[in-house]
Amino acid sequence: MERKSTAGETAAEKLLSLYEAWEKAGMGAWGVTSPRMMRQVAAMNAEMLRFVCDRFQQDLAFQSDALKCRNPAELQALQGRFFQQAFEQYCAEMGNVARMSCEAADTVSDPVPRR
């Protein structure tokens, strides 16, 4: 009786095939996740998590401040400051992530030491 492949085995076979294709195309470093690359990815994840947590705290503070407004003009001014600050922070963060992505790409393009 012929044994059927499980979904996990099929996925592993496809992944292995992809790595072999990368190796044949001269992109072997892309198929090997180096510790340097993993450190870069972990740093990017930590940075994005830090940013999201900070923004979440600021969003909560905005809601609290909005409830304290005594008239529509105060609320409008508060909203303007909040959205301007958020826009500036998102732009700066995307610059950080772009820089970190370039550093990660440079890490991957460095030769992978053979064992």
QUIWOZI-V682597 format. One record per backbone hydrogen bond with DSSP energy under -0.5 kcal/mol. NH is the residue of the N-H (numbers start at 0). CO is the residue of the C=O. Records with the same first field share a line. If there is no record, write none. Layout:
NH->CO / CO
This chain:
9->5
10->6
11->7
12->8
13->9
14->10
15->11
16->12
17->13
18->14
19->15
20->16
21->17
22->18
23->19
24->20
25->22
26->21
29->26
30->26 / 27
31->27 / 28
32->30
33->31
37->33
38->34
39->35
40->36
41->37
42->38
43->39
44->40
45->41
46->42
47->43
48->44
49->45
50->46
51->47
52->48
53->49
54->50
55->51
56->52
57->53
58->54
59->55
60->56
61->57
62->58
63->59
64->60
65->61
66->62
67->63 / 64
68->64 / 65
74->70
75->71
76->72
77->73
78->74
79->75
80->76
81->77
82->78
83->79
84->80
85->81
86->82
87->83
88->84
89->85
90->86
91->87
92->88
93->89
94->90
95->91
96->92
97->93
98->94
99->95
100->96
101->97
102->98
103->99
104->100
105->101
106->102
107->103
108->104
109->105
112->110
